[in-house]
Amino acid sequence: MKNIGLLSVGVALSVVLTSCVSTQKPAVPAAPGSGKETQPAKAVQPVKEAQPATEQQQEKGKHTMVLMKTSMGDIKLELFDDKAPETVKNFLSYVDDKFFTGTIFHRVIANFMIQGGGFTKDMQQKPTRPPIVNEAGNGEKNARGAVAMARTSDINSATAQFFIKTVDNAVLDHSDKSDQGFGYCVFGRVVEGMDVVDKIRAVRTLRVGPMADVPAEPVEIKDMIRVK
């Protein structure tokens, strides 16, 4: 089985890169694993709810809405077309092509994030389009409910994989243009279905080959569609 890169940020976090199916390797922002083959269901820390949209974000015609139908419930996303135009355009191309249908949330870390959009239920990585330019410097924050692109240590390596923050992750925000400070591009947020995100974050995970934090029971993305 092919593996993807892992990217962690901060004093207790480190970078580990491994091979994947394509030459462009989407990565996972992830805390260090416990090293155990299996993990019990995670204890979920109380966290504040995602903040409501600002007046600018509610401006008519600015933001595309996407409904993600998962095996654990529906999650509605608001995409920031104005703040991350190339990222949203790229994401919507995968949505419109039904690329995400049948993929899974392949990495779940309860008090960090849930990540999906790259692997099928049998843990095969799907081929993607070329990577895109990182728009992390758009002023959006990696707060609870934010949706961001996953990437490797290469700043401009994001393709299809995305992650949803289960807690505030300011350490992933853009701070400067260095490799260490560029951060992860937030291109949307959850507007409905954070209860579903919280259900997913609490699932039992295990190690599958070299990959840790894989849900024991697949959490499938059944479809993703544009909605009004």
C-alpha positions, 0 to 999 in steps of 0.5 A: 500500500502506498503512503502519504506524507505527514506534516506536523507543526510546533514544538511537539510536531515534526515532518515525516515524508513518504512515497505515494501513488503520484509524484505529487504527494498530498500530506496530512497535518497530524500530531505524532502517533502513539505507536500503538496498533489500535487506539480506543475511541478518543476522548473529545475535549469540550471546544467552542463552536465555529463562529458565525459568518461575518457580514463580508462572508455573507455577501450575496454571490460571493461564496459557493455552498457545497453539501458533503454527504457522508456515511455518518451524516451531512456536512454543509460547507461555505467556500470562500471564493473571494479569499481563496479563488484558485483553491475553491476553483480547484476544489469545485473541479473535484466536486463537479467531477464526482472525484470525492464520491467513494473516498473516505476520511482516512485520518482522524485525530480527535483533538486536531482534525479529520482529513479526507478526499484522497483514499478509497475504502480499500486504502487506495490513493486516487490520482489527482490533477497537478498541485495548486498555489498555496493561498494561505496568506488570505487572512482566514484562520485555522479555527474550529470548523475551518476547511483547509487544504492538506499538503506536504512540506512543499508549500505549493503541493496541495491537490485534492485532500482537505481537512476540517479542524475540530479545534482551533489550530492557530499553529497552522495559520500563515505567519510569513513566507518561509517554509515553516511559516507559510501555513495551510490555506483555509478556503471554507468553513462548516456552516451545518453539520459540526455535530457530524464532524464531532461524530467522526472525530470520536471514532475508533482508529487503528494503524493500517500498514504504515498509516496511523489514525485510520478509522476502524470502520470506514467513514465514507464520503458518499457524494459532494454537490453544489447547493444554494 
